[in-house]
Amino acid sequence: MKLTKITMITSMIILASLIGGCQDKANESSKDTQDLIRPAKLIKIGQAQTSHFLNYPAVIEVSQSSQLAFQVSGKVDTLAVRDSDEVKQGDVLAQLDKRDYQSKLNVAKAQFENSQAEYERAKQLMDTKVISKSELARKKTDFEVTQSQLVSAQKALDDTTLRAPFTGNVANVLIEPQETIQAGQTVVTLLSLAKLEAKINIPSNIILRAPKEESQAPQAYIVLDAAPNLKIDATFKELNLEADLNSQTYEVVFGFDAINDLNILPGMSATLWLEPPTQAKKTSNIAVPLTAIGSNGEATFVWVVDEKTMEISKRNVVIKPGVGENLEVISGLTQGETIVAAGIGSLIQGAKVRAWVKD
């Protein structure tokens, strides 16, 4: 019985020693972590420029499109494109059977050459007063008529070939080879996808304060619903001066360039972010970089640096909603304080930092 008690007491002493040793090591590890001085990007809080963007739903449209048609009728001899084909300005899209038009041109050319020769002969005879002035006038009229007919015949022959008026993409082909079509009948719809537009409706109170000079146009960018992490710079193009009477909004068009790696097509949904005209860049008492702001799901915080000890502490702040590289702090910071501006993910309470200097 005594042996059992002695054994138990001995075991408890050993266990206590082990626990104490583990705690000492944990404390030493924690102390080592806190004593480790980490390089960090630091900034001192002062006045900064902040941007608070408004956002509006937008629909993507092309800036240039055309429904192409032959100016003469005839049978389709050649169809050189299909839906979605990319074409360059001047490329042949389709051709009509040109044999009848070539024959008419040959006849018109012969008539013109004949009337031209007769008119020149009549002018020579008029100099010798062999023919009357009225006869010369008639020859001149015949010459001018046949000249006009020759020009028309040449244009008709040229019109049997349909070419792309600009570089773009074929949206729709509406004819088939050997089909007989009429002049003016739409055969191809061509779109330019290099320059695109976003149309939005802006309330009258925003339009009222919009700058009149194009150079003062507010900053704007497009975010596609299908690519929410991509911002595409946009520029103001035009304003529809007629308001929607029901919503009291005005249609505004912004233009932007296509992105080579993306197939941005008309009809896609997007959001246009726009700086308010009168508050495009306003001075905030306190603004911090987006990279300095952390969140644990319950609160938003920054890491404040004690400039005497260089220890950091987590401090909850209230951020004004907005979009941009810098966000306004409503409460929680004062001017002159120093915070960690980036790389906050691995920081711990009480750690020491030093200003990071690029080598």
C-alpha positions as CSV (number, residue, x, y, z in Angstrom):
1,M,0.0,0.0,0.0
2,K,2.8,2.4,0.9
3,L,4.7,1.5,-2.2
4,T,1.6,2.4,-4.3
5,K,1.4,5.8,-2.6
6,I,5.1,6.5,-3.2
7,T,4.7,5.5,-6.9
8,M,1.7,7.8,-7.3
9,I,3.5,10.7,-5.7
10,T,6.6,10.2,-7.8
11,S,4.5,10.1,-11.0
12,M,2.8,13.3,-10.1
13,I,6.1,15.1,-9.5
14,I,7.4,13.9,-12.9
15,L,4.2,15.0,-14.7
16,A,4.3,18.4,-13.1
17,S,7.9,18.8,-14.2
18,L,7.0,17.9,-17.8
19,I,4.1,20.3,-17.9
20,G,6.2,23.1,-16.4
21,G,8.9,22.4,-19.0
22,C,6.4,22.5,-21.9
23,Q,4.9,25.8,-20.6
24,D,8.4,27.3,-20.3
25,K,9.2,26.3,-23.9
26,A,5.8,27.7,-25.1
27,N,6.5,30.9,-23.3
28,E,10.0,31.0,-24.8
29,S,8.6,30.3,-28.3
30,S,6.0,33.1,-27.9
31,K,8.7,35.4,-26.6
32,D,10.9,34.5,-29.5
33,T,8.1,35.3,-32.0
34,Q,7.4,38.6,-30.4
35,D,11.1,39.5,-30.2
36,L,11.5,38.8,-33.9
37,I,11.6,42.1,-35.8
38,R,9.9,41.9,-39.1
39,P,10.4,44.2,-42.0
40,A,7.1,45.8,-43.1
41,K,5.8,48.6,-45.3
42,L,4.8,51.4,-42.9
43,I,2.9,54.6,-43.6
44,K,2.0,57.6,-41.5
45,I,-1.7,58.6,-41.5
46,G,-2.4,61.9,-43.1
47,Q,-4.8,63.5,-45.6
48,A,-5.3,61.5,-48.7
49,Q,-7.3,61.5,-51.9
50,T,-10.2,59.0,-51.9
51,S,-12.6,58.0,-54.6
52,H,-16.1,56.9,-54.0
53,F,-17.4,55.4,-57.2
54,L,-21.1,55.1,-58.1
55,N,-22.1,52.0,-60.0
56,Y,-24.8,51.4,-62.7
57,P,-25.9,48.3,-64.6
58,A,-24.8,48.4,-68.2
59,V,-25.3,46.5,-71.4
60,I,-22.4,46.0,-73.8
61,E,-23.0,47.2,-77.4
62,V,-20.8,47.6,-80.5
63,S,-19.8,51.1,-81.5
64,Q,-20.0,50.2,-85.2
65,S,-22.3,47.8,-87.1
66,S,-23.8,47.7,-90.5
67,Q,-26.4,45.6,-92.4
68,L,-24.8,45.2,-95.8
69,A,-26.7,44.8,-99.1
70,F,-26.0,44.7,-102.8
71,Q,-27.1,47.8,-104.7
72,V,-28.1,45.6,-107.7
73,S,-30.1,42.5,-108.1
74,G,-28.9,39.1,-109.3
75,K,-27.9,35.6,-108.5
76,V,-25.3,34.9,-105.8
77,D,-22.3,33.5,-107.6
78,T,-19.8,33.4,-104.6
79,L,-20.3,33.6,-100.9
80,A,-16.9,34.1,-99.2
81,V,-17.8,34.3,-95.5
82,R,-19.7,32.5,-92.8
83,D,-21.1,33.5,-89.4
84,S,-18.4,34.7,-86.9
85,D,-15.7,35.1,-89.6
86,E,-13.3,37.9,-89.0
87,V,-12.7,40.2,-92.1
88,K,-10.6,43.1,-92.9
89,Q,-11.7,46.3,-94.6
90,G,-12.0,45.7,-98.3
91,D,-12.3,41.9,-98.1
92,V,-14.8,40.4,-100.6
93,L,-17.9,39.1,-98.7
94,A,-20.0,37.9,-101.7
95,Q,-20.3,38.3,-105.5
96,L,-23.2,38.2,-107.9
97,D,-23.2,36.7,-111.3
98,K,-21.7,39.6,-113.3
99,R,-22.1,38.4,-116.9
100,D,-25.2,40.5,-117.7
101,Y,-23.6,43.6,-116.1
102,Q,-20.4,43.1,-118.0
103,S,-22.4,42.9,-121.3
104,K,-24.3,46.1,-120.5
105,L,-21.0,47.8,-119.7
106,N,-19.6,46.7,-123.1
107,V,-22.6,48.1,-124.9
108,A,-22.4,51.4,-122.9
109,K,-18.7,51.7,-123.6
110,A,-19.3,51.3,-127.4
111,Q,-22.1,53.8,-127.4
112,F,-20.0,56.3,-125.5
113,E,-17.0,55.9,-127.8
114,N,-19.3,56.4,-130.9
115,S,-21.0,59.5,-129.5
116,Q,-17.7,60.9,-128.4
117,A,-16.3,60.6,-131.9
118,E,-19.4,62.2,-133.5
119,Y,-19.3,65.0,-131.0
120,E,-15.6,65.7,-131.8
121,R,-16.4,65.6,-135.5
122,A,-19.4,68.0,-135.1
123,K,-17.2,70.5,-133.3
124,Q,-14.7,70.5,-136.2
125,L,-17.6,70.9,-138.7
126,M,-19.0,73.8,-136.6
127,D,-15.7,75.6,-137.0
128,T,-16.2,75.5,-140.8
129,K,-19.9,76.3,-140.4
130,V,-20.9,73.0,-142.1
131,I,-23.5,72.2,-139.4
132,S,-25.8,74.3,-137.3
133,K,-25.5,75.2,-133.7
134,S,-28.6,73.1,-132.9
135,E,-27.0,70.0,-134.5
136,L,-23.8,70.5,-132.4
137,A,-26.0,70.8,-129.3
138,R,-27.7,67.6,-130.1
139,K,-24.4,65.8,-130.6
140,K,-23.2,67.2,-127.3
141,T,-26.3,65.9,-125.5
142,D,-25.9,62.5,-127.0
143,F,-22.3,62.4,-125.8
144,E,-23.2,63.5,-122.2
145,V,-26.0,60.9,-122.0
146,T,-23.8,58.0,-123.2
147,Q,-21.1,59.2,-120.8
148,S,-23.5,59.0,-117.9
149,Q,-24.7,55.6,-119.0
150,L,-21.2,54.4,-119.1
151,V,-20.6,55.5,-115.5
152,S,-23.8,53.9,-114.4
153,A,-22.9,50.6,-116.1
154,Q,-19.5,50.6,-114.6
155,K,-20.9,51.2,-111.1
156,A,-23.5,48.5,-111.6
157,L,-20.7,46.0,-112.5
158,D,-18.7,47.1,-109.4
159,D,-21.8,46.7,-107.2
160,T,-21.9,43.0,-108.1
161,T,-19.0,42.6,-105.5
162,L,-19.8,43.2,-101.9
163,R,-16.8,44.3,-99.8
164,A,-16.4,44.8,-96.0
165,P,-16.6,48.6,-95.3
166,F,-14.5,48.2,-92.1
167,T,-12.6,45.5,-90.2
168,G,-14.9,43.4,-88.0
169,N,-16.7,40.2,-87.5
170,V,-19.6,38.7,-89.5
171,A,-22.5,38.5,-87.2
172,N,-25.0,36.9,-89.6
173,V,-25.1,35.7,-93.2
174,L,-28.6,35.8,-94.6
175,I,-28.2,34.4,-98.1
176,E,-27.1,31.2,-99.8
177,P,-25.1,30.5,-102.9
178,Q,-27.1,30.6,-106.2
179,E,-29.9,32.4,-104.5
180,T,-31.5,35.3,-106.4
181,I,-31.7,38.4,-104.4
182,Q,-33.0,41.9,-104.8
183,A,-31.2,45.2,-104.6
184,G,-31.2,46.5,-101.0
185,Q,-31.8,43.1,-99.5
186,T,-29.7,42.6,-96.4
187,V,-27.2,39.8,-97.0
188,V,-24.6,40.2,-94.2
189,T,-24.5,41.9,-90.8
190,L,-21.0,43.1,-89.9
191,L,-19.9,44.2,-86.4
192,S,-16.7,45.9,-85.2
193,L,-15.7,44.3,-81.9
194,A,-12.5,46.4,-81.5
195,K,-14.4,49.4,-80.1
196,L,-17.2,48.7,-77.7
197,E,-19.7,50.7,-75.7
198,A,-21.6,50.5,-72.4
199,K,-24.9,52.3,-72.1
200,I,-26.1,53.3,-68.7
201,N,-28.9,55.4,-67.3
202,I,-27.8,58.1,-64.8
203,P,-30.1,60.1,-62.5
204,S,-30.7,63.8,-63.2
205,N,-29.0,64.9,-60.0
206,I,-25.7,63.4,-61.2
207,I,-26.2,64.8,-64.7
208,L,-26.8,68.3,-63.2
209,R,-23.3,68.5,-61.8
210,A,-21.5,66.8,-64.7
211,P,-18.6,68.8,-66.1
212,K,-19.2,70.3,-69.5
213,E,-15.6,70.1,-70.6
214,E,-14.5,66.7,-72.0
215,S,-11.1,67.0,-70.3
216,Q,-12.9,67.1,-66.9
217,A,-14.9,63.9,-67.5
218,P,-14.9,61.7,-64.4
219,Q,-13.0,58.5,-64.2
220,A,-14.9,55.3,-65.2
221,Y,-14.3,51.7,-65.7
222,I,-16.3,48.6,-66.8
223,V,-16.6,45.3,-64.9
224,L,-18.2,42.5,-66.8
225,D,-20.5,40.1,-65.0
226,A,-18.6,37.2,-66.6
227,A,-15.2,38.6,-65.4
228,P,-15.8,40.3,-62.0
229,N,-12.1,40.6,-61.2
230,L,-11.2,42.6,-64.4
231,K,-11.5,46.4,-64.6
232,I,-11.5,47.9,-68.1
233,D,-11.0,51.6,-68.4
234,A,-13.8,53.5,-70.1
235,T,-14.2,57.0,-71.5
236,F,-17.3,59.2,-71.9
237,K,-18.7,59.3,-75.4
238,E,-22.1,60.9,-75.5
239,L,-25.1,62.0,-73.5
240,N,-28.7,61.6,-74.7
241,L,-30.4,64.9,-73.9
242,E,-33.8,63.4,-73.8
243,A,-34.7,62.1,-70.4
244,D,-36.7,59.0,-69.5
245,L,-39.8,60.6,-68.0
246,N,-40.7,57.7,-65.9
247,S,-37.3,57.2,-64.2
248,Q,-35.9,60.8,-64.7
249,T,-32.6,59.3,-66.0
250,Y,-30.5,60.1,-69.0
251,E,-28.8,57.6,-71.2
252,V,-25.0,58.0,-71.2
253,V,-22.6,56.1,-73.5
254,F,-19.1,55.1,-72.4
255,G,-16.6,53.6,-74.9
256,F,-13.8,51.1,-74.2
257,D,-11.4,49.0,-76.2
258,A,-11.8,45.3,-76.5
259,I,-9.4,43.0,-74.6
260,N,-7.4,40.6,-76.9
261,D,-7.8,37.6,-74.6
262,L,-11.5,38.0,-74.1
263,N,-14.5,37.6,-76.4
264,I,-16.5,40.6,-75.3
265,L,-19.8,40.4,-77.3
266,P,-22.8,42.8,-77.6
267,G,-25.6,42.0,-75.2
268,M,-23.3,41.0,-72.3
269,S,-24.2,42.4,-68.9
270,A,-21.7,44.6,-67.0
271,T,-21.4,47.3,-64.3
272,L,-20.0,50.7,-65.0
273,W,-18.2,52.3,-62.0
274,L,-18.2,56.1,-62.2
275,E,-16.7,58.9,-60.0
276,P,-19.4,61.4,-58.9
277,P,-18.8,64.6,-60.9
278,T,-18.7,67.0,-58.0
279,Q,-16.8,64.7,-55.6
280,A,-14.6,62.8,-58.0
281,K,-11.6,63.3,-55.8
282,K,-12.3,64.8,-52.4
283,T,-9.9,65.2,-49.5
284,S,-10.5,62.9,-46.6
285,N,-9.2,63.5,-43.1
286,I,-8.0,59.9,-42.9
287,A,-7.6,57.3,-45.7
288,V,-5.7,54.1,-45.8
289,P,-4.6,51.7,-48.5
290,L,-6.9,48.7,-49.2
291,T,-3.9,46.5,-48.5
292,A,-3.7,47.8,-44.9
293,I,-7.2,46.7,-44.0
294,G,-8.0,43.3,-42.5
295,S,-11.2,41.6,-41.5
296,N,-12.0,38.6,-39.2
297,G,-15.7,38.4,-40.2
298,E,-16.8,40.4,-37.2
299,A,-14.8,43.6,-37.4
300,T,-12.5,45.5,-39.7
301,F,-9.1,46.3,-38.4
302,V,-5.6,47.8,-39.1
303,W,-2.3,47.2,-37.4
304,V,-1.1,50.3,-35.5
305,V,2.6,50.7,-34.8
306,D,3.9,52.1,-31.5
307,E,6.7,54.3,-32.8
308,K,8.7,54.1,-29.5
309,T,8.7,50.3,-29.1
310,M,7.8,49.5,-32.8
311,E,5.3,46.9,-31.4
312,I,2.1,46.5,-33.4
313,S,-1.4,46.2,-32.1
314,K,-4.6,45.3,-33.8
315,R,-7.2,48.1,-33.8
316,N,-10.8,48.0,-35.0
317,V,-11.8,50.7,-37.4
318,V,-14.9,51.7,-39.3
319,I,-14.4,52.0,-43.1
320,K,-16.7,54.1,-45.4
321,P,-18.0,51.9,-48.2
322,G,-16.3,52.6,-51.5
323,V,-14.1,51.3,-54.3
324,G,-10.5,52.3,-55.0
325,E,-7.0,51.8,-53.8
326,N,-7.6,54.0,-50.7
327,L,-10.6,53.9,-48.5
328,E,-11.8,56.5,-46.0
329,V,-11.7,55.7,-42.3
330,I,-14.7,57.0,-40.4
331,S,-13.4,56.2,-36.9
332,G,-10.6,54.3,-35.1
333,L,-7.6,56.2,-36.3
334,T,-6.1,59.7,-35.9
335,Q,-3.8,61.6,-38.1
336,G,-0.1,61.1,-37.4
337,E,-0.4,57.5,-36.4
338,T,1.7,54.8,-38.2
339,I,0.2,51.6,-39.6
340,V,1.3,48.6,-41.5
341,A,0.4,49.2,-45.1
342,A,0.7,45.7,-46.6
343,G,1.5,42.1,-45.9
344,I,-0.8,42.0,-42.8
345,G,-1.8,38.4,-43.1
346,S,1.0,37.0,-40.9
347,L,1.1,39.6,-38.2
348,I,0.4,38.8,-34.5
349,Q,-0.4,41.0,-31.6
350,G,2.7,42.5,-29.9
351,A,5.2,41.6,-32.7
352,K,7.9,44.2,-33.5
353,V,8.4,45.6,-37.0
354,R,10.8,47.8,-38.8
355,A,10.4,49.9,-41.9
356,W,11.0,47.9,-45.0
357,V,13.7,49.4,-47.3
358,K,14.1,48.2,-50.8
359,D,17.6,46.9,-51.5
